[in-house]
Amino acid sequence: MEVKIGIQSIPREIVVETTATADEVERSLTAAVTDGGLFALADGKGGKLLVPADKIAYVEFGGNDARRIGFGTTVSGPYP
């Protein structure tokens, strides 16, 4: 699943691919914000991302949709 994290005063967002479910990400984020600690998120390569909860502007996460590449047009058959 792809997770996008916006950090206050930083123009670019952090994008992480994780194996965590949406519920796990939400629980971890809620706990970090409530405790005022660090939001921890494991990435798909075995690494871990730590972000101070008080610096998070937003977190966007969704389903396990595959990324689309190109314009979505497929050509089958002989080319003209």
Secondary structure by P-SEA (a helix, b strand, c coil): cbbbbbbccccbbbbbbccccaaaaaaaaaaaaaacccccccccccbbbbcccccccccccccccccccccccccccccc
